[in-house]
């Protein structure tokens, strides 16, 4: 390898995500304030292949972090990390987890490997929810699976007596249809 190639490789390694520690990576791909947090999907989409690979390695080391655990899983699913699938399936089987957490994991795994069995599991978990706020929150994860079966389940909530449930069902159906149009082009 020429000196120029080595220098170029070293410069790439020392720039961007490679030089980022855990805290810098968190700032780049997670939005966190005092009451909420989420994954910055638009930022992850802009990663180069090398950045994605490095982010995947850092995130896999962060999986056990109880403060960021589920956000890390969502970020790994946005990266389409096949290395995270065994960890996600293991967590999905954890009896201690509630239905919302399991639905989130099912959604993350489905995003990576399109395991159709997770659609049935996700719908079952969603239907087990009784609290309207859990239903509203979980519609997001069910909508992430975006297939005929999940759309049908969400459509059932369009006429719900609780305004917020009905409103969110309509909103997620619109998002699902827009995503479907975008993906079919």
Secondary structure as the mmCIF struct_conf table of DSSP 4:
data_model
#
loop_
_struct_conf.conf_type_id
_struct_conf.id
_struct_conf.beg_label_comp_id
_struct_conf.beg_label_asym_id
_struct_conf.beg_label_seq_id
_struct_conf.end_label_comp_id
_struct_conf.end_label_asym_id
_struct_conf.end_label_seq_id
HELX_RH_AL_P HELX_RH_AL_P1 UNK A 3 UNK A 13
TURN_TY1_P TURN_TY1_P1 UNK A 14 UNK A 14
BEND BEND1 UNK A 15 UNK A 15
HELX_RH_3T_P HELX_RH_3T_P1 UNK A 16 UNK A 19
HELX_RH_AL_P HELX_RH_AL_P2 UNK A 22 UNK A 29
STRN STRN1 UNK A 30 UNK A 32
BEND BEND2 UNK A 34 UNK A 35
STRN STRN2 UNK A 37 UNK A 39
HELX_RH_AL_P HELX_RH_AL_P3 UNK A 41 UNK A 45
TURN_TY1_P TURN_TY1_P2 UNK A 46 UNK A 46
HELX_RH_AL_P HELX_RH_AL_P4 UNK A 49 UNK A 62
TURN_TY1_P TURN_TY1_P3 UNK A 63 UNK A 64
TURN_TY1_P TURN_TY1_P4 UNK A 66 UNK A 68
HELX_RH_AL_P HELX_RH_AL_P5 UNK A 69 UNK A 78
TURN_TY1_P TURN_TY1_P5 UNK A 79 UNK A 80
HELX_RH_3T_P HELX_RH_3T_P2 UNK A 82 UNK A 84
HELX_RH_AL_P HELX_RH_AL_P6 UNK A 85 UNK A 92
TURN_TY1_P TURN_TY1_P6 UNK A 93 UNK A 93
TURN_TY1_P TURN_TY1_P7 UNK A 95 UNK A 96
BEND BEND3 UNK A 97 UNK A 97
HELX_RH_AL_P HELX_RH_AL_P7 UNK A 99 UNK A 113
TURN_TY1_P TURN_TY1_P8 UNK A 116 UNK A 116
HELX_RH_AL_P HELX_RH_AL_P8 UNK A 117 UNK A 127
TURN_TY1_P TURN_TY1_P9 UNK A 128 UNK A 128
BEND BEND4 UNK A 131 UNK A 131
HELX_RH_AL_P HELX_RH_AL_P9 UNK A 132 UNK A 145
BEND BEND5 UNK A 147 UNK A 147
HELX_RH_AL_P HELX_RH_AL_P10 UNK A 148 UNK A 155
TURN_TY1_P TURN_TY1_P10 UNK A 156 UNK A 159
BEND BEND6 UNK A 161 UNK A 162
HELX_RH_AL_P HELX_RH_AL_P11 UNK A 163 UNK A 184
#
